[in-house]
Amino acid sequence: MIGVEEFRAEARDWLAANVPLRSGDDNPAVLFPERRDEPAYVAEAKRWQRRIAEAGFAGITWPGEYGGRDLTTAHQVAWVREAAAYDLPLELFAIGVGMGGPTVLAWGTLEQKERWLRPMLRGDEIWCQLFSEPNAGSDVAGIQTRATADGDEWIVHGQKVWTSGAHLSRWGMLIARTDPEAPKHAGITYFILDMEQPGVEVRPLRQMTGGANFNEVFLDGARIPAAQMLGEPGMGWSVALTTLMNERTSIGALGGLSSGAGMAALRRLLGEVEDRLRADPMQDTVTRQALADIYVRARVLEFHGGRILAKMERGEIPTAEGSVAKLALGDLLERLASFGVGVQGSTGMLAGDDAIGDGQWTQVLLGWPGLRIAGGTDEIMRNVIGERVLGLPREPRPTGT
């Protein structure tokens, strides 16, 4: 196996030779960046995903037979840190590669792995997550979407919400209730849904940024072959926990480790407003203090992310650590966004072509609340931390849950 430092050098050389560095106009720190020409962005993202897969930097920890490198989490961390400074538009694949892939690897049959993993790594197919519902957001196990057996297929009826990238996705990770008589955690089954079939309707949810990265998905008689079930009927909650664990780890741990991109964007912004800061020494002092606070928090989150990844490296499963990381990352993004807009003074109210960086910091300020919902709300994260870290009693739950 190649050593971590040798791999890091390989990654650094490939990035320097093939990928442009981030510019001052790049979106500094937002979970689902918005692009004015979405079709062009999707095509460019797919091209880059295929290139990094061919170069051996996608699925770094995955088995070689499915397109990976059979390397360790430490190698993955090295890649994330090196790539943070470069303009790689790969956000569209974070749900598939970061959450769907590990779930298929853990629960999929040989046929399922061979069908889905390589196209996922190459960027041929985009994935989304169909968990949350209008009445089952934080309480994921309270879903009401039904799947009914019909020969060797399942017929699905229901509604999902806050589905990131559903309008671009080929496949969806779906949990549905298959046994309404069973306790709610025991009556759920996990499927891979073809998003391009009749019976699947995707409607955009317009955000205060003006974009529509989130969607509602209506399922009216959509069909799923039994061969596209992960695990067995009724095992969906256990399979879903694998997805959720990888979601929180990806957002929290790897998000913290790549926070250097946000800090680099802040440094560029400070350079652009340097004259105004010189004219107001008091403001400059306050600015330095705020920037130092953000830097300290980013470094602490980075070290905590390293703790999570070290645990994974030992074959252990992170639990509440992922919740701590996600909660801290949401707080950090809020501070980054507020600082990035506030330091611009009145210019920070602009959000178009006439704004600094085309108004990207305003987009971050308006977009960061989505992170505090995605992957579990802050309140749920605090419950997990209170119960599993601090040993506080669980909140009362309805009978039968």
N, C-alpha and C positions, 0 to 999 in steps of 0.2 A: 504493500500500500504506500502511495506517495505521502510524504510527510506534510504537515500543515504548512510550514514555512515554504517548502518547495511548491506546494499548491498555490499558496498566496502569491508567490512570484510569478507563477504561470498565469494566474488570473490578472495580476497587475499588468503584465506584458500584453496580454490579449486585449484588455480594456483600452490601454493606451494606444494600441495599434488600430483598433477597430471602432471605438465608440467616442462620440464627442463628449466633452465635459459639460456639466450643467451650466447654463447661462444665467444671467440675472433675470431673465424672463421666465424661467422654469418655475412651476408651481412648487413652493418650498415645503409644504407640510400639510397635505390634505389626503384623506383616505381614498376618495374617488374623484380624481381631478376631472374637470369638465373641459371639453375640447370643442372649438367652434365648428370644425369640420369633422364630425364623428366618423363617417365612413373612411376618410383618409387616415384618421388616427387608428382605427381598427386594423386597417391594412398594414400600416407601419408597425403596430404592436405585434401583429402576427409574424411579420418579417423578422423582427428582432428576436422574438421568442424562438423561432426556428433557428436563427443564427446561434444563439447561446446554447441551444440544445445540441446542435451539431458540433459546437466547440467543447461540449462536455461540462457546461456550467448550469444545466437545468437538472433537477432531480439528483442533486449531488449525493444525497444519502440513500437514494433508491437503489434496488438491485440492478445490476448491469443488464439482466435479461429484459428489463422493461425500459431501457434507455438511460438508466442512472449511472453513477460512478462507484457505488458500493463504498462510499467514504463516510466520514463521521460528521457529527453535528459541529465539531470544531472546524472542519473544512467548510461547512455551510456558513458558519459565522464569518470566516475569513472572506468568503465571497461577498456576503452582504456588506461588510465594512469597506471592501475595495470598490464595490459597484456603486456605493452611495453617492460618490462624487460625479458619476457619469449619467448622461441623459438616456436612460433605458426605459422606454414607455411600456412597462410590463404589468401595470396594475390590473389589467383585464384578466390575468391568469392567476392572480393571488388566491382566489376562491378555489379554483380547480386544483392547482398545484399545491397550494398550502393546506387545503382542507379535504377536497375530494380525493386527491391522490392517496394521502395517507390512510383514508378510510377504506378505499378499494384495496390497498395493499394489506390492510389488517383483516378485512372481512370478505373480500371478493374471492370468487372461484378462479381457477386458472383461466377459463375462457373470458371472464369479466376483466381480469387484469390484462390479458392480451388484447382485448378489444379497446379498452379505454385509456390505458396509461401512456402508451407512446404518443397517440394523437394529442393527448393533454399536454405532454411535455413539449411537443413540437409546436404547439400553438394552433393546431388545426381546428380545435374545438374549444369553445368558451363554456364555462360552467357557472351555474348559480346555485344558491341555497334556498330551498323552499321549506322553511321551518315555521316562521312567525305567521300568526293569523290575527285578524282584527280583535278577537277575544282571547288570544293566547300569544302574548308577546313575551314577557318575562317568564310566564308560566308555560314553557314550551310544551310540557306534557298535557296541557289542557286543550290540545288541538281537536277540532271537530271535522276536518276534512276526512271523508270516508273513502276507502278502497274496498270494493266488493269483488270476490272471486267469480270469474266467468270462464270456466274451462281452464285453459293454460294462460289466461290473461286476468288482469285486475282492472276494473273500471273505477275511475276516480271522479268524485264530485266534491267541490269545496272552494275555498278562497285562501290565498296566501298574500302577505303584504310586506312592504319594506324589502323587496327582493332586489338586491343590487345587481345591475347588469342583466336582468332577465330578458330585456329587449334585444340583447346581443348574443344570448346563450343558445347553444345546441343541446345541452343536457342540464337537468336540474336534479339536485339531491333532495328528494321528497320524503317526508314522513307523513303517514296517514293512519287513521284509526281503522283497523281491520277487525277488531273484536269489541263492539261497544258494550258488551256485558262484563268484560274484564276490568280490573282496577286500571286507572288511566295510564300508568306507566307500563302495564303489561299488555295492553291492547293495541300497541303501535307497531307498524312495520315500515321498513326503510326501503325505498325504491330509487332507481335511476330513471327519470322521466325524460322522454323525447319532447323537447320544447317546441318542435316544428310541426307537430301533428294537429289535426282537427281536435277541438275540445279544449285547447289551451289558448287563452286570450290574455295578452299582456297589455296593461294600461299604465302609462307613466304617471308618477306622482311628482308634481312640480314643486321644487324646493325654493327657499327664499333666496338662493343664489341665482335663480332663474333657470337652472338646469333641471334635469330629470333622470338622475342616475338610479333612483329607487323606483320600484314598480309595484302595482297590484297584479296578481296573477289569478285568473278565474279558471277553474277546472270543471268542465261540464261534459262528462262522458269520455274524458281522455283515457286511453288504454295503455297498459303497461304489461309487456310479456313477463311471465313468471321468471324467466331467465334474467330479468333486470332487477330482481330483488336482492338486496345485500343481507346476508344472514337468513334466518328463518322467520316465518310469520310470528308476530308477537315479540321479536327480539329487537325491534326498531329503536327502543330507548337506549339500549346498550350500544348499538351502532352509532346512534346520534351523539352519544357522549364522546365517542372517538372524534367525530367531526368538531364538536364544540371545544374539546380540549385543544385540538390543533388550531382552531380559530383564535382562541384567547392567547395561545402561545405565539402564534404568528403576529397578531396585532400587538401584543404586549412586549414579548421578548425581542423578536426581530425588529419590531417598530422602534423599540428603545435603542437597539444596537445601531440602527441606521439613522438615528436622530441627528447625526452629524450633518446630513444634508440640510436639515432645517437650520442648524447653527451657521452653516456656510451661507445660506440665503440671508440670514440676519446680518452677517458681516457685510455682504454686498449692499444690503439696504442701508446700513449705517454709513457706508461710503457715499451713497447717493444723497444722504441728508446731512453730510458732514458740515457743510457751510452753516446750516441753520443751527446745528448743535454748538458750533464755535461761537455763534452770536449770543448764546444764552448759556453761560457757564453753569448756572444752577441746574438747568435742564440737563446739561451734559452729565453732571454728577448723578442726578436721579436716573438717567439713562444707563450709566455704567453700573449702578447698583442693581437695577432691574435685569440687565443683561447677565450680571454675575449670578443672580438668583436662578435665572433660566439655565445657565450653564451648569451650575451645581446640580440642579434637579435632573438635567439630561444625563449627566455622568452617573448619578446614583441609579437612575433607571437602566443605564447601560450595564452597570455592574450587577444589578438585580437580574437583568436579562441573561447575563453570563452565568449566574447561579442556576437559572432554569435550564439553560442548555447543557450545563455540566451534569445536572440531574438526569436529563434525557440521555446524555452520553453514557451514564452508568446503567442504563436500562430501566430507570425508574420513571414513574409517570407524574409529571407536575400536576398539582391540584390547585390549592389556593394561591400558589405562587403566580399562576397565570392571571388570576383575578387581581392580585396586587399590581402586576405589571400593567394590565389593561386600565385599571383605575388611575394609575400614575401617569400613563401616557395621555389619557384624556385630559387630565389636569395640565400636563405640560403643553399640549397643543393649544389649550385655551390661553395659557400665558404667552406662548409664541405668537398666536394670532393677535391678541390684544396689544402686545408690545409692537408687533410689526405694523399695525395700523396706527397706534397712538404716536409712535416716534415720527411719523410723517406730518403731524399737525393737521391742518385743515385739508392738506392733500390726501390724507387717508380716507376722506369721504368719497373720493373718486373711485370708479370701478371699471373704467373703459380704457380705450387706447391712450387717453391723455393722462392716465394715472401712472405712477411709478410701477415698473414691472407689469404694465397692462392691468393693473388692479388685482394682481394675484393675492396680495395680502388681504384684501377685502373679501375675496373668494374664500380664503382660509377662515377668516373670522366668521363668515356666514355658514361655512360648511362643517366646521369642526364639531358642532353638536351631534352630527350623525354618528361620529365615533363613540359618543357616550351612550348611544342606543345599540349600535351594531355589536353583536357578540355578547349581549347581556348588558342591561342598564347599570349605571353606577350604583343604584340602590341594591340590585341583585349582587353585584360584586362586593358591596359592603356586607351584605348578609352572609355571603360565603366566607369572607375574611373573619367576620365576627364569630361564626360558628366553628370554622375549621382551624383558625389561627388563635383567636382569643379564647376559645372554649365557651362562648356565651350560649345560653339555651336557644334552641330553634324557635322561630316564630310559630304561633299556633297555625295548624293547617286544617282545612276541611276534612271531615271524616272520609276515609277511603282513598286519600291521595298519597 
